[in-house]
């Protein structure tokens, strides 16, 4: 269901947000005793088109719809900052700043995002009051199955959708189904008459795509109603990763498996990785120099160990670590480190327990090959083995591998001597991809410090 199918979200996009942006400029101009000239009107129009595109790309309306106020606030501030940056670039190119008051423009830049946030919070409170008073859109579901159950649960999870599921239509009259979906309103052939009689506003058809003739019959019967009709493709019975609707050349498509990093999230993820990695390398450079000397002086071989791993989109990358073993395996068969492993040097044992051997991977982050947080990269030999044994194993390569990850802070470090342990690690990696946010990254970094101090499963 698209955001513009939700009246209150459409209200933001088409009426409230433009009014806030324009109105704040007019009020600020008058407050400083300035004349609202034609140049300010041109600025309003330009800003409207820029802001409409930027806010759509940063998905602030989707964040509002999902009730995620923190992410909505973040994306609103980031989106408005991008709008300001574009306006400043246009000013440099056209040199029209002398037509405006610097006080007016600076104040407008500051006031507008505050006004946007305040208006959205106010309307959210009004929507909540409306929901409690019963001001919801009536909806019914055609077909009781796993796909429609996901929709029912999602509507219950996000009450700001303002949708009231009245019940479902299905051939089966099963009490167990009614516990999940609500009352059974009749068979599928009864949908159109019920919708007309009760003036239903939304109808969700959740029938298998293989049942096309039946779906067409239902839609044909509903043509004389005023209900909005939505089809739920049964592709959603699969455990999708960051699934979203999109279009290719105007043809609607469903992204079944997509990277969680897109739009402003991608920019923030890359920027935070680069800045944090650079700062840590500067601060830890004396420590890293000392470790390199200790490795070289206590065992023959180079200080840095290079190993081939799979990176973003399954492309091969070279990962750096301080050498902790007497061997440098990187072939078709790579044995995982085990407890009391004879290949581990004395210095290497300390480095592995404290995870200091991972520090050179911050250079991988600066190169853009790795991220600070993400699924841990495995040796190429291990990838080739487990991709054949574990379903969805290669999905972890939809993002850059990380120095630390959700699996590692949940006890999935160390040797995976049985398949079940690797399965558990992959399950955690896929959970991270499906639920990624910058807040989750921050939580993982904080928990990593605690895990390293405990030194569990590191050998």
N, C-alpha and C positions, 0 to 999 in steps of 0.2 A: 504494500500500500504506500503510495507516494505521499510525501509530506504535504503536498498541496491538496490532498483529499481530506485533510483534517482541518475543519473550519478555523479553529483557533490559531493553527500554525500558518494557514493561508492569510489570516488577519495580520499576523506579524509581518509576513513577507510583502504583502501588497499595500497595507495601510499604515500600521502602527510604526514600523521601523522607518519608512520614508518620512512620516510625519515628525518623528523624533529628531531625525537628522536635519530636516529642513527647519523645523520649528526652533530647535536649539540655536541654529545659525541666525535666524531672524531675531530671536530674543536677545542673544548676546550682542548683535549689532546695535539694536535699540538701546540696550543697557549702557553702552558706551557712547550714546548720543550720536552714532553714525547713521548716515543715510543708506538705506538698503537699495543700493544701485543695481543696475543691470549686470554688473560684474559679479555681484553676490548671487544673483539669480543663475548666471552661467555656472558658478561654482557649485550651487545646489544641484543642478542637473548633472554635471559631470560626476559629482560625488555619488549621486543616486545610482548611476550605472556601474561605477566602480564598486561601490559597497554591495550592490545586489549580486554581482559576480563573485566577489571575494567571500561574502557570507555563505553563498551557496557552496563554494568549494571547501570552505572550512567546516561545513556540515553543522552550523550552530543550531539550525532548526531541527535537525535530527536529534541533537543532544538535548534540546528543550523537550521534544516529544517524549524522549526516553526518561525524562525526569532527572537527568544527570546534571545537577546545577553547577557543580564544580567544573566539570568539563565544558559546560556551556559558557561559564564565566571566563575560563581560560581562552576559549576559542573566540569569544567576543572581543576580548582585549587584543589578542593576536590579530584577528581580522581587521579591527579598526587601526591597529598599528600599520598593517599592510596598506590600508587605504591612505593613511597619512604619507607613507613612503612614496606611493604612486603619485599623490598630489605634489609632493616636493620635487619629484623627478620632472613632472610636467612643468612646474614652476621654473626649474633650471633650464628646461628646453625652450619655454615660451617667454620667460621673464615677465610674468604678469603680477608679481608680488607688490609692485608699487601702486596697484589699484586697490589694495586691501590694507586694513589696519592690522599691524602685527599683534596688538593686544586682542583684537577680536578673533583672529585666526587661532592664536595660542589658547585662548580661553575656550573656544569652540572645540578644539582638539581634545581638551581635558574634560569638558562638560558632557560631550556627546556619549562616550561609552558609559559614563555613570548614569546618564538618563536612560540609555538603552537597557542597562541591567535593572534599574529601578522599575521601568515600565514592564519588563518581562516578569519580574517578581510579583508586581501588583496584579498583573493579569493572571499569573499562576494562582494567586490567592483567590481571585474571583472565580477562576475555573474550578478550584477546589470547592468553593461554596456552591457553585452550580452543580458539581457532581454530587455533593451531599444532598442537595435539594431534588435530585432526580433528573437534572437537565442533561440526560444522556441520549445518544443516538441508538435507536433500536437496531438489533442485528440478529440474524439467524445463521446457522451453519448447515450446509448440505453435505452430509457424509461424515460419519464418526470414525476417525482413524488417527494414526499417530501424528499426521501432519496437522489436522485441525486441532488436536489436543495441544500441540505446541502453541498454536494461535490463542487458544483459550487461556493457557497459562501466561502467555505474554501480555494479553490484555489485562489479566488480573494483576500482573506485576507492575504495569504502567497505567495507573488509573487516569492519568492526564490525557489518554487517548479518548476519554469520554464515550466509551462504547459499552452498551449493555447487551450482552449475549442472552437472548430470551430462551434459547433452546436449540435443538438440532432435529434434522430430518434424516432418517435412515430406515432401511428395510428391517433392521434388527430391533427387536423390543427387549433389550437386555438391561436389567437393573444395574449391573456393574458399569455399563456405559453411562447411564444417567447420573451416577455418582460423580463422574468426571466432567460431563458436558452439561449437566442440567436436565430439564425435562425433555422427553421425546415428544415432538409436536406433530409427528405423523410420518408417512412414507414420503419418498422423494417426489412422487407425483402430486403431493399436496402442497408443495412449496409455493407455487404461484398464487393459489387461492388464499393461502394464509397471508402472504405478503400483501395482497390487495386488501384483504379484510382488516388487517391490523396496521396498515400503512408502514410497513417495515422500511427502514432507511438504508440498511446495509445487508447484503447477502454474500456470504463466503462459501464458494463451491469448492469442496475438498473431495474430489473424486479422482481415481487413478487416471492418468493421461491415456491409458489404453482404452478407457471407456468414453471415447470421443463422441459416439452417436448419442449416448445418454446425456452427456454434458451439453451437446447442442440442443437437445430437446428441452432441457431445463432452461437454458438461456432464451430459446424461442418463446417458451411459456411466460417468461418474465418481461418480455418486451413491452407489455401494456401496463407495467408498474413503474413507479418513480424511484425504485430502489437502486442504489449504486451496487454493482455486481463485481465481485473480485474472485479470481480463480487462484487457488492455492496449488501450485504444481507439486506433485508428490516427490520431486527431487529433494524436498526438505526433510524426508525421512532419513537421509544420510546425515552423518555428523559433519556438517559443513564448516569451513574455516573462513570467517570474515565474508560470508556470502552477501552480495548486494546486487541490486538491479543496476543495469547500465545500458548503453546502446552503442552499436557499432554501425556507423553510417545510417543512423535513424532506425535501425532494426533493434528492438528490445532484446536484451540477453540477460541471463542470470549468471553472475559470477559465483560459481560453485566453490572454488578454492582460490582465495585471493590473499595477498599479503596484507597484514593489518596496518602496514605503514603506507598511508596515502595522504595526499593533500598536506595540510599543516602538520599532521602527525609525523609525516616523513621528514619534514624540515626540522621539527623540534627534536626528533630522535637523532638525526645526523648531527645537528648543531651541539646538542648536549653531549653526545659521544666524543666529538672532536675537542670541545673545550675541556671536558673533564679529563680526557686522556692526556692532553697537553699539560694541564696543571699537575697531574700526578707524576708524569715523567720528569717534569722540572723539579718537583719536590723530592722525588725518590731517586734522582740520578746519582747521588753519593752512595746510597744503599746498593743500587744496581752495579755500580762500578766495583764496590767491595765484593759483591757476590761473584761477579765475573772473575776477579782475581782469585778468589777462593776456589772456584771450580777449576781454573787452569792450573793452579799450583798444587792441587791435591790429587789430580788424576789426569792421565794423558788424554788429549783431545781438545776440541774448541770449547769456548764458554757457552756458545749458543747452539742449541739443537734445532734443526729445521726438519719439519715433517710435513708431508703432503696431506691435506685434509680437503673435505668438500665444503665450499662456501655457499654464497647466495646463488640460488637457482641450480645448485649442484655443480657449479664450476670449481675446478681444482684450484686451491690456494696453498701457499706455503705459510705455515704457522711457526712462530718463534717461541722457544722456551729456553730457560737455562738448563744446560745438560745436567741431568741427575743420575745417569747410568753410565756404565762402561761401554755399552753398545749404542748404536744409532740405527735402530731398525726402521725401515721405511719401505719394505717390499710387499710382496703378495701375502705374507704371513707375518703378522705383528702380534706378539704375545703381550697381553695386558699385564701391568704391574700387579704383583701379588704381595701379600704380607710376608715380610722377611725375604724379599726378592734379592737373590745374590747379585743381580746386575746393578742394583742401586748402590751408589757410592755413599760414603759417610756424610759428606757435605750434601749430596743429593737427597739423602733421607730426611735431613733437616729442612731442605728446601721444599720437599713434597709435603711434609707434615704441616708446614706453615703456608703452603701455596705460593711461596716466593718465586718458585720456578716459573710461574705464569706471568710475571711482571713484563717480560719483553713483548707480550701480546698487546700491550698498549701501543706499540709501534704498528701492529696490525690494524688497530683501530684508527690510527692516524692515516694509514694507507687506504682506509675505506673497505678493508677486507673483512673486518670483524666489528662487533659492537661490544660495549661493556656488558650489557645484559642480553642474553639470547640462548638458544640451545647450544650446548657445548659441542665443539667440532670433534668428530671421531676420525681415527685413522682411515685412510681410503680402504684398506683391507677389511676393516670392521664394517664400514658402510656397505661394501659389496656383499658381505656375509648377511648382515641383518636386514637389508632391504628386501631380501628374498624370504625372510622368516617372519617379519613383523609388518602387519598391514598399516599403511600410512606412514611408514618410517621416513620416506623421502620428503614428506610435507614439511618437516622441520627445516628444510633448506629453502623455504619460501622467504626466509629472512636471513640476515647475516648471522653467523655463529657468534656466541658471546664468551667473554672471559668467565662469567658466572651466569647461572640460570635458575629457573624455578625448580628444576629437578635437583640441582645441587644443594639448594637451601632447604630441601625437604628430605634430606638423607639419602639422595641417590648419587652420592659420590663413590669413587673407588671402583674396584673390580666388579664386573658383571659376569660372574662365573656361570650363572644359569640364565636361561632365556627369560625367565620371569622378571629378573632384575632389570634387564634391558627394556623389557616391555613396560615396566613401571617408569623408567626414565623417559621413554618416548611418550607415554600417556601424560606425564607432567609437561613435557615440551609442547605437546599439542594443546594442552590447557592454556599454556602461556600465550600461544598464538591466537587462540580463540578469545582470550580475555585481556589482551594487552592494553595497557595504559601507561602513561608516564608515572602515575602514582604506584603502579605495580612494579615498575622498574626501580623506583626509589626504595620501595619496601624490600625488594630482592637485594639491593646493594647493602641496606642496613642489616639484613639478616645474614648476608655473606660475611660481614665482619664478625658476627657472633659465631657462625659455623667455623670460620678459620681459627678463632681463638679456642674453640673446643677441640679442633683437630680430629674430627670424626672421619673414619673411612679414608684417610689420606695416607697412602704408603706407596 
